Amino acid sequence: MLPILTIAIPTHNRAHLLAQCLGWLLPQVPGDGSVEVLVVDNGSSDATGALLQNASRNDPRVCVARLPENRGYAGSQMKCIETARGEYIAFLCDDDLYLPGQVERLLAFLPRGPYCLMAMNYISFRDDPTRPDPAEFAPDEDRIFARGLDLMNHPSVGHYSGLACRRDLAQRALAELMREFDPAYYNRARGIISEIAPRCAAGSNLPAAFMGARGVAARTPHAINYDRLQHLCHDYLVFQYDLRRKGISSDQDFAYRAGLVESWLPMAILHDAHLFDSGELRAMRLAFDRMLGQCRGYRTRSRPLLRLGEQFAGLWLLSALSLAIRLLKRILRRPHARGVRVRDGS
């Protein structure tokens, strides 16, 4: 009997986090073969191999696929889709967690389908998942979307630890994607899931579903290895622009994503402009002109800032503002003074 659900976990050199991920997940997984836990080891050189060897030897619910070298986000996610056996594939990052009861909720939800795509609501945390970060989340009620792509525009949807799709649709989408596959392009987009998900929705007449219960805990890293301006604004919008160009998403879908980027962009420029020279800022400005030129907010706020950064004096000014913002954030993060005693002078 094939499993109903594959929970696919790509991993690379994060044995300590993977152990926590599996420690929260495996107690929820039934032993009747309805769920497989597939871990793809992306050429790890730490203790990941030993951890997975022990887990798969002692637990038939755990399946392991190993890549001989690190193939990036895209390569490990591709291996997940190629190897999965479940009717549905749920993707889980190795540093994120399924909160207690999440697997049971998924197994109860899936028979209401079929669905082309599903998204699960989540919390964010840094160190302790029982103390989530304050954040704006989607409403906690379930939603069904007759047009599958509308799910991707629902608040809080997009974190790939909260995404699940039908395996047959994902494997078909992967075959289509491979015709124009560029590893560097997809690794900049943190892998292929961001394109596989909308391809699953666009290539099917099945509805999509949102699970409102916050059953996924997404870890917020203390330090990130990417910047806001290029990665979270420029590269993200280029990716969304390409989805529209390929006919996967519509003008309305792109307009929604463009509106998000337009709202993030001014602070991203002030925060990160110091990381780039004037030529790099000009190249990004020309790209944003092409993609956001019709947005009044971009023309009146972000474009002048980028133009300012193209001048030597302007780049110096943006760098000074960026430094001031970073210093202010550090000050605001400091704990308030507590327990101060005032001596009675009487």
C-alpha positions as CSV (number, residue, x, y, z in Angstrom):
1,M,0.0,0.0,0.0
2,L,1.3,3.4,-0.9
3,P,1.3,6.1,1.8
4,I,-1.3,8.8,1.7
5,L,1.3,11.4,2.8
6,T,5.0,11.9,2.4
7,I,6.6,14.4,4.7
8,A,9.7,15.4,2.8
9,I,12.7,17.0,4.7
10,P,15.7,18.2,2.7
11,T,18.7,18.7,4.9
12,H,22.4,19.7,4.8
13,N,24.9,19.9,7.7
14,R,22.3,20.7,10.4
15,A,22.2,17.4,12.3
16,H,21.3,19.1,15.6
17,L,18.3,20.9,14.1
18,L,17.3,17.8,12.1
19,A,17.3,15.8,15.3
20,Q,14.9,18.3,16.9
21,C,12.7,18.3,13.8
22,L,12.4,14.5,13.8
23,G,12.0,14.4,17.6
24,W,8.8,16.5,17.3
25,L,7.6,14.8,14.1
26,L,8.0,11.1,14.6
27,P,5.8,10.7,17.7
28,Q,2.9,12.0,15.6
29,V,3.4,9.6,12.6
30,P,1.2,6.5,12.7
31,G,2.8,3.1,12.2
32,D,0.2,1.8,9.7
33,G,2.1,2.9,6.5
34,S,-0.2,5.9,5.8
35,V,2.7,8.3,6.3
36,E,6.3,8.1,5.2
37,V,9.0,10.5,6.5
38,L,11.5,11.1,3.6
39,V,14.7,12.8,4.5
40,V,17.0,13.9,1.7
41,D,20.6,14.3,2.8
42,N,22.1,16.9,0.5
43,G,25.8,15.8,0.7
44,S,26.2,16.5,4.5
45,S,29.6,16.2,6.1
46,D,28.6,16.5,9.7
47,A,26.8,14.0,11.9
48,T,23.7,14.0,9.7
49,G,24.6,10.7,8.0
50,A,25.0,8.8,11.3
51,L,21.8,10.3,12.6
52,L,19.8,9.2,9.5
53,Q,21.5,5.8,9.4
54,N,20.4,5.1,12.9
55,A,16.9,6.5,12.4
56,S,16.2,4.5,9.2
57,R,17.6,1.3,10.6
58,N,15.4,1.4,13.7
59,D,12.2,3.0,12.3
60,P,10.5,1.8,9.1
61,R,8.6,5.0,8.9
62,V,11.8,6.9,8.0
63,C,13.2,6.7,4.4
64,V,16.5,8.3,3.5
65,A,17.8,9.4,0.1
66,R,21.4,10.6,-0.1
67,L,23.0,12.9,-2.6
68,P,26.8,12.5,-3.2
69,E,27.4,16.2,-3.0
70,N,25.6,19.4,-2.1
71,R,23.3,20.3,-5.0
72,G,21.8,23.4,-3.4
73,Y,18.2,24.1,-2.4
74,A,17.0,23.1,-5.9
75,G,18.8,19.8,-6.0
76,S,17.6,18.5,-2.7
77,Q,14.0,19.6,-3.3
78,M,14.0,17.9,-6.7
79,K,15.2,14.7,-5.0
80,C,12.3,15.0,-2.5
81,I,9.7,15.2,-5.4
82,E,11.4,12.4,-7.4
83,T,11.6,10.0,-4.4
84,A,8.3,10.6,-2.6
85,R,5.7,7.8,-2.8
86,G,2.8,9.4,-1.0
87,E,-0.4,10.7,-2.7
88,Y,0.5,14.1,-1.3
89,I,3.9,15.6,-0.5
90,A,4.3,18.0,2.5
91,F,7.5,19.9,2.5
92,L,9.2,20.5,5.9
93,C,12.5,22.5,6.4
94,D,15.0,20.7,8.7
95,D,14.9,23.6,11.2
96,D,11.1,23.8,11.4
97,L,8.7,21.8,13.4
98,Y,5.3,20.2,13.3
99,L,3.5,21.1,16.5
100,P,1.7,18.3,18.3
101,G,-1.3,17.0,16.5
102,Q,-0.4,18.4,13.1
103,V,0.0,15.1,11.3
104,E,-3.3,13.9,12.7
105,R,-4.9,17.2,11.4
106,L,-3.4,16.7,8.0
107,L,-4.6,13.1,7.7
108,A,-8.1,14.2,8.7
109,F,-8.1,17.1,6.2
110,L,-6.8,15.3,3.1
111,P,-9.9,13.0,2.5
112,R,-12.0,16.2,2.0
113,G,-10.1,16.7,-1.3
114,P,-8.6,16.1,-3.7
115,Y,-6.7,19.3,-3.7
116,C,-4.0,20.5,-6.1
117,L,-2.2,22.4,-3.4
118,M,-2.5,23.0,0.4
119,A,-1.0,25.5,2.8
120,M,-0.8,25.2,6.5
121,N,-0.9,28.2,8.9
122,Y,2.1,28.6,11.1
123,I,3.8,30.4,14.0
124,S,7.3,31.9,14.0
125,F,9.8,31.3,16.8
126,R,13.5,31.8,17.5
127,D,14.6,29.3,20.1
128,D,11.5,28.1,21.9
129,P,8.4,27.1,19.8
130,T,6.2,27.4,22.9
131,R,7.1,31.2,22.9
132,P,6.2,32.3,19.4
133,D,7.3,35.6,18.0
134,P,4.5,38.3,17.9
135,A,3.5,38.5,14.2
136,E,0.5,39.0,11.9
137,F,-0.8,35.6,10.8
138,A,-3.6,34.6,8.5
139,P,-7.0,34.1,10.1
140,D,-7.2,30.7,11.7
141,E,-10.2,29.4,9.8
142,D,-10.0,26.8,6.9
143,R,-10.5,28.1,3.4
144,I,-11.1,26.4,0.1
145,F,-10.1,28.2,-3.2
146,A,-11.9,27.1,-6.4
147,R,-9.0,28.7,-8.3
148,G,-5.9,27.1,-6.9
149,L,-3.6,30.0,-7.6
150,D,-5.7,32.2,-5.3
151,L,-4.3,30.2,-2.3
152,M,-0.8,31.7,-3.1
153,N,-2.3,35.2,-2.5
154,H,-3.8,34.3,0.9
155,P,-2.1,36.0,3.9
156,S,0.9,34.0,5.4
157,V,1.1,31.5,2.5
158,G,4.5,31.0,1.0
159,H,6.7,29.5,3.6
160,Y,7.5,26.1,2.1
161,S,7.3,24.2,5.4
162,G,3.6,25.0,5.2
163,L,3.1,23.7,1.7
164,A,1.8,20.4,0.4
165,C,0.8,19.3,-3.1
166,R,-0.3,16.2,-4.9
167,R,2.6,14.1,-5.9
168,D,1.4,13.5,-9.5
169,L,1.0,17.2,-10.1
170,A,4.4,18.0,-8.5
171,Q,6.2,15.4,-10.6
172,R,4.6,16.7,-13.7
173,A,5.5,20.3,-12.8
174,L,9.1,19.2,-12.1
175,A,9.3,17.6,-15.6
176,E,8.1,20.9,-17.1
177,L,10.5,22.9,-15.1
178,M,13.5,20.8,-16.1
179,R,13.1,21.9,-19.7
180,E,14.5,25.3,-18.7
181,F,16.3,24.4,-15.5
182,D,19.0,26.8,-14.3
183,P,20.4,25.7,-10.9
184,A,21.8,29.2,-10.0
185,Y,18.5,30.9,-10.8
186,Y,16.5,28.5,-8.6
187,N,19.0,28.5,-5.8
188,R,18.6,32.3,-5.6
189,A,14.9,31.7,-5.2
190,R,15.6,29.3,-2.3
191,G,14.9,26.3,-4.5
192,I,12.1,25.1,-6.8
193,I,9.2,24.9,-4.4
194,S,8.2,28.5,-5.1
195,E,7.6,27.5,-8.7
196,I,6.4,23.9,-8.2
197,A,3.5,25.1,-6.0
198,P,2.0,27.6,-8.5
199,R,2.6,25.2,-11.4
200,C,0.6,22.5,-9.5
201,A,-2.2,25.0,-9.0
202,A,-2.2,26.4,-12.5
203,G,-1.9,23.0,-14.2
204,S,-5.0,21.6,-12.5
205,N,-8.7,22.3,-12.2
206,L,-8.7,21.0,-8.6
207,P,-9.3,23.4,-5.8
208,A,-6.7,24.4,-3.2
209,A,-7.1,24.5,0.5
210,F,-5.8,26.5,3.5
211,M,-5.6,24.8,6.9
212,G,-6.2,27.6,9.4
213,A,-4.9,25.8,12.5
214,R,-1.4,27.0,13.3
215,G,0.3,23.6,13.3
216,V,3.7,24.5,11.8
217,A,6.5,26.3,13.8
218,A,8.8,28.1,11.5
219,R,12.2,29.0,13.0
220,T,13.3,32.6,12.6
221,P,17.2,32.6,12.3
222,H,19.2,34.9,14.5
223,A,21.3,35.8,11.5
224,I,20.4,35.6,7.8
225,N,22.7,35.1,4.9
226,Y,20.8,37.3,2.5
227,D,19.8,41.0,2.3
228,R,16.4,42.6,1.9
229,L,17.0,44.7,-1.1
230,Q,18.4,42.2,-3.6
231,H,17.1,38.9,-2.3
232,L,13.8,39.7,-0.7
233,C,12.8,42.5,-3.1
234,H,14.7,42.3,-6.4
235,D,15.2,38.6,-6.8
236,Y,11.8,37.8,-5.4
237,L,10.0,40.1,-7.8
238,V,12.1,38.9,-10.8
239,F,10.9,35.4,-9.9
240,Q,7.3,36.5,-9.7
241,Y,7.7,38.5,-13.0
242,D,9.0,35.3,-14.7
243,L,6.0,33.3,-13.4
244,R,3.8,35.7,-15.2
245,R,5.9,35.7,-18.3
246,K,5.8,31.9,-18.4
247,G,2.0,32.1,-18.2
248,I,1.9,30.3,-14.8
249,S,0.4,33.2,-12.9
250,S,-1.9,36.0,-14.1
251,D,-1.5,39.8,-14.2
252,Q,-3.6,40.0,-11.0
253,D,-1.4,37.5,-9.2
254,F,1.7,39.5,-10.2
255,A,0.0,42.8,-9.1
256,Y,-0.6,41.3,-5.6
257,R,3.1,40.3,-5.3
258,A,4.3,43.6,-6.8
259,G,2.2,45.5,-4.2
260,L,4.0,43.6,-1.4
261,V,7.4,44.4,-2.8
262,E,6.5,48.0,-3.3
263,S,5.6,48.3,0.4
264,W,8.9,46.7,1.5
265,L,11.2,48.5,-0.9
266,P,11.8,51.9,0.7
267,M,13.0,50.5,4.0
268,A,15.0,47.8,2.2
269,I,16.8,50.5,0.3
270,L,17.6,52.4,3.4
271,H,18.7,49.3,5.2
272,D,20.8,47.7,2.6
273,A,22.0,50.3,0.1
274,H,25.4,50.4,1.7
275,L,26.0,46.8,0.5
276,F,26.1,47.9,-3.2
277,D,27.9,50.2,-5.4
278,S,26.2,52.8,-7.6
279,G,26.3,50.6,-10.7
280,E,24.6,47.7,-8.9
281,L,21.9,50.1,-7.6
282,R,21.4,51.4,-11.1
283,A,21.0,47.9,-12.4
284,M,18.4,47.1,-9.8
285,R,16.6,50.4,-10.4
286,L,16.3,49.7,-14.1
287,A,14.8,46.2,-13.2
288,F,12.4,47.8,-10.8
289,D,11.4,50.4,-13.4
290,R,10.4,47.6,-15.7
291,M,8.4,45.7,-13.1
292,L,7.0,48.4,-10.9
293,G,7.0,51.4,-13.2
294,Q,3.2,51.6,-13.1
295,C,3.1,51.8,-9.3
296,R,2.8,55.3,-8.1
297,G,4.3,54.5,-4.7
298,Y,7.4,53.1,-6.3
299,R,7.8,56.2,-8.6
300,T,7.4,58.6,-5.7
301,R,9.3,56.8,-2.9
302,S,11.6,54.0,-3.9
303,R,12.8,55.2,-7.3
304,P,14.1,58.6,-6.0
305,L,16.0,56.7,-3.3
306,L,17.6,54.4,-5.8
307,R,18.5,57.3,-8.1
308,L,20.1,59.0,-5.1
309,G,22.2,55.9,-4.5
310,E,23.5,56.1,-8.1
311,Q,25.4,59.3,-7.1
312,F,28.5,59.2,-5.0
313,A,27.2,61.7,-2.4
314,G,23.8,60.2,-2.4
315,L,25.2,56.7,-1.8
316,W,27.2,58.1,1.1
317,L,24.0,59.6,2.5
318,L,22.1,56.4,2.1
319,S,24.9,54.5,3.9
320,A,24.8,57.0,6.8
321,L,21.0,56.6,7.1
322,S,21.4,52.8,7.0
323,L,24.0,52.9,9.8
324,A,21.6,55.1,11.8
325,I,18.7,52.7,11.3
326,R,20.9,49.7,12.4
327,L,22.1,51.5,15.5
328,L,18.5,52.5,16.4
329,K,17.4,48.9,16.1
330,R,20.2,47.8,18.4
331,I,19.1,50.4,21.0
332,L,15.5,49.4,20.8
333,R,16.4,45.7,21.3
334,R,18.2,46.3,24.6
335,P,16.2,45.2,27.6
336,H,14.7,47.9,29.7
337,A,16.5,48.6,32.9
338,R,14.8,46.7,35.7
339,G,15.1,46.6,39.5
340,V,16.6,50.1,39.9
341,R,16.6,51.0,43.5
342,V,16.6,54.7,44.7
343,R,18.2,55.3,48.1
344,D,16.0,57.2,50.4
345,G,17.9,60.4,51.4
346,S,16.0,61.2,54.6
